[in-house]
């Protein structure tokens, strides 16, 4: 059924507890408030429905939005584009990207009008371009190394020995929980690491270590959100979306730079 989700007071009454206790317990277990969780669930359902439905108003209602205005206002910040554009596979979105060769392979940096939407690392430029196309299948993606010079310089400064320059806007899709994890990762000092459990504890969700690992694995902007600085508690560097060897080399370089 569609319609708005029940409010916190209604849920608390059904659970036989107080709204305050529900809020505290829910946030401790899941790392987000009940409202943030509800927003993430609505956006997730909206994404699924938009691909097959015919009328946006009907989709919004089924996903739990009470009106078309709420659908646009609330989803705009989480979809990264309007619901209509997302439904069309980003057909009206313009993406520019640049590719540079580095010590750890080729790095692709892509941006929309809002900010950097993807940073990926690979062995061949063609594979990176294919990955960008798969993520944004109907957007107009154009390689323009000169236009991406500033963003590329900022991203690649992470690989250099000087302090990284990361004052660049991002345009990435994320749930509330992913945002909290990614913000926590950006606070890890260069040359240091944290375990998944330590990151979970730092965002107030000590039992969410596995969810933190998933958030790291789905990070679309390598280096900018430094998921390579998160390691297993058992030791070693652990897995990395862009290759374990690259993760080890990144960490070794950052530790060396931090001691200089």
Buried (B, 14 or more C-beta within 10 A) or exposed (E): EEEEBEEBEEBBBEEEBEBEEBBBEBBEEBBBBBBBBBBBBBBEBBBEBBEEBEEBEEBBBBBBBEEBEBBBEBBEEBBBBBBEBBBBBBBEBEBBBBBBEEEBBBBBBBBBEEBBBBBBBBEEBEEBBEBBEEBBEEBEBEBEEEBBEEBBBBBBBBBBEEEBBBEBEBBBBBBBBBBBBBEBBEEBEBBEBBBBBBBBBBBBBBEBBEBBBEBBEBBBBBBBBBBBBBBBEEEEBBEBBBBEEBBBBBBEBBEEBEEE
